[in-house]
Amino acid sequence: MLSKEKIKRQFEEKTEEESLKILAEQYNISWTNRSTSGKLWFAEVFTYCSNSQLEEQLNNFLWFINFIVVPITNSCFNEEATVFLGCTCPCGHKQTVLYFTLSPNV
């Protein structure tokens, strides 16, 4: 993921439509009103070797969601489930999948 400053600059002085296009094209977060439940489901995969790497990735991800995505989409972030996937390969990588929803603020 890009640095926080670079990410912020991507969205500076952009219209709502331009910002939504950036979210869809560069971050695979497509914001449509096609959800029948009022929630849009997403998943983010974190690959890491150490707990500190996971912590850093989670912190950056949560910053991105809370300070970029939520204000642009006027939504609420909800963690729905987290799944840990270990790796049996010699590389020692582990993966954690975070399933989350964004629901419109009413």
N, C-alpha and C positions, 0 to 999 in steps of 0.2 A: 504494500500500500504506500502511496505517496506520503510525504511529510504533511503535517497538519497545515503549515503555511501554504504549501503548493495547492493543497485541496481547497483551502479558503479562497485563494486567488482564482481558482477555476470558477467559482460561483459569484465572485464580486461583480456588481453592476450587471447581473444577468436578470432577464425577466423570469417570471415563474415558468413560462413555457420553455425557455432555454435551459433553465435549471433542471426541469423534469426530463428534458432530452438528454442532458449530461448524465443524470442518474441512470437512465435506461441504457444508454449506449456504453458508458464507461464502467458502471458499477452493477449492472444487471438488476437494478431496482426499478421496475416498471410500475408506475402508479396509474391504475385505471379504476374505473368505477364498476367493473364487471363482477366483483365479488358479491355473492348472494348473502354471505354471512356478515358482511360489514367488515371483514378482516381480509387482508391480503397476506398470504403465507410466503415465507422466504426461508432459505437455509444458508448458513455461512460455515465453511469448513476451515478449521485452523490446523495446520500441520506444524509440529514442533518437536524438539528433542528434550528440552528442559522445561520445568515449571515456569521459570522466569521468561522464557520465550513465549509461552502460552499467555502469561499475564500481560506482557507487552502487547501482543496481538489483540487480546480482549480489550485492553484499555483503549487502544487506537480504534478498534471497531466501535466500541460504545461511544467514544467521543464523536466519531463520524455519524453514527445514527442520531445521537442526541443533539448535536450542534449543527449538523448539515441537513440530514434527511428529514427529521421531525419538523423543523421549522418550514422547510420548503413544501412539504406535503401536508402540513397542518394535521399531523397524525400523532398517535400514541404508540410507543414501542412496548411490546409484550414478549417476554421470553416464554415460549410455550414448552420446550423440551430441550434437553442437552444429552447427547449420546457420545460416549467415549469409545473410540475405536483404536485398539492397540495394533502394533505391527510386529510380526514375527520375523521380519527380515533383519539382516545384520546392521542396517542403517540406524535402527533404533528410533525411527520416527514414530510419533503417535499422532492421532487425529482426534479432534473433538468437533462434532457437528452441533451447531446451535440452530435450532428451529425457532423462528420468531415470526410474529405478526405485526403488521402496522394497521391500526384501526383509526378511522377518521375521528377527529375531535368534534364533538357535537356541542 
